[in-house]
Amino acid sequence: MDLHSGSPYWAIKNSLYQGAHPLQENISTDVTIIGTGITGALVAHELCEAGITCTMVDKRAIAGGSTVASTAQLQYEIDVSLYKLSNEIGNKNATVAYRASLKSINDLEALFNKAQIDAEFVRVPTLLLASNRAGLRKLKDEYQIRKESKLPVDFLESIDLQNKYQIDRLGALWNDTSAQIDCYKAAVGLIQHHQKKHDLKVYPYTEIIGYKRERSQFVLQTLKGQTITCKYVIIAAGFEAGRFLPKKIMDLLSTYALVSEPMRPEQLWPERCLIWETRHPYFYMRTTADNRIMMGGEDIPYKNAKLRDAKLLQKTKALERKFHKLFKHIPMITDFSWCGTFSSTHDGLPYIGEYKDKKNMFFALGYGGNGITFSMIAAQIICNKIKGKKDPRESVFSFDR
């Protein structure tokens, strides 16, 4: 399946990494990671740092799937509000999920700093806008439960939004804990780092079409006939992980994004914060290192790639209208636009860990709008599991939650 089409910004901004080649022979390794996007790269990082030998494979180019189409915003907020999630899974588990997301942003920053990887990690605040009066009521409920859970949050009145941001909305939640990155640069940087430091083996254009168990090992079969023998398999292939699962666990959505022409820094909104809203599907935006505006939304149920792609122009125009309605004074002009397919779950949480009887096959499925922060959590939980270490977050993100 084509995961995206159009002109994803990261693919245009960055050079395609050519430092690896398809698998040409049968090999053995401790761990095989299927997927070389940001999720697989973070998993590889945790394993390599723990001294565990691993190999990465991908049927596409390195980080050539959903990673290159991501808008790469890092927020502790989950697609499902804390208020709603608490009603679904209990306040204790919901708070664990939110706190885990908050911690993952700090962990990502520390990781990039320690490995000296330029992922264009930048700390920015988040502004969650009330889309209407119903949204304002939701925000007030959300503000209260976040305060009770001791999560970072402030409430901004309409007058505050107007005075500081020139935004005409009824209210908003604000926090200063968020960040943004170039996720393609991050993924490739991590892979290059561990190729040099830990002799990480990486094989793009190597599709796994099947597997069998032989005693305590997996034997993976590639499309071109090679085999990979390993003790553990980690599926970090997004919704394409479905071929390894016996039933559907996620919904597919088509999403749309664009990036503007470069602008003067003074034309951008104060703090260059991440902005999103209470309405679903929500509209969201950020800025880039070269002073562009990146935005996305207009999600619709996925039916097929042809229909998704046919709506690109229409959805681009819709995103432009939403932006100009919010910021009438900012002369934003679209430079590139693209569309992609992603997955979501009913509770907005990822699926991390083993699936029932699939012992030693781990899934790192960071579905929803928090894919990168969820990927950091997944990398840590799975690494701890392989090392035989209990992780208190495990049950909240498990398949049997």
Secondary structure, DSSP 8 states (H G I E B T S, - for coil): ---EEE--HHHHHS----S-----S-EEEEEEEE--SHHHHHHHHHHHHTT--EEEE-SSSTT-SGGGG---EE-S--SS-HHHHHHHH-HHHHHHHHHHHHHHHHHHHHHHHHHT-----EEEEEEEE--SHHHHHHHHHHHHHHHHTT---EEEEHHHHHHHH----SEEEEEEEEEE--HHHHHHHHHHHHHHHH--EEESS--EEEEEEETTEEEEEETTS-EEEEEEEEE--GGGGGGGSSS---EEEEEEEEEE----GGGS-GGG-EEEESSSS--EEEE-TTS-EEEEEEEEE---HHHHHHTHHHHHHHHHHHHHHH-TT----EEEEEEEEEEE-TTS--EEEE-TT-TTEEEEE--STTHHHHHHHHHHHHHHHHTT---TTGGGGSTT-
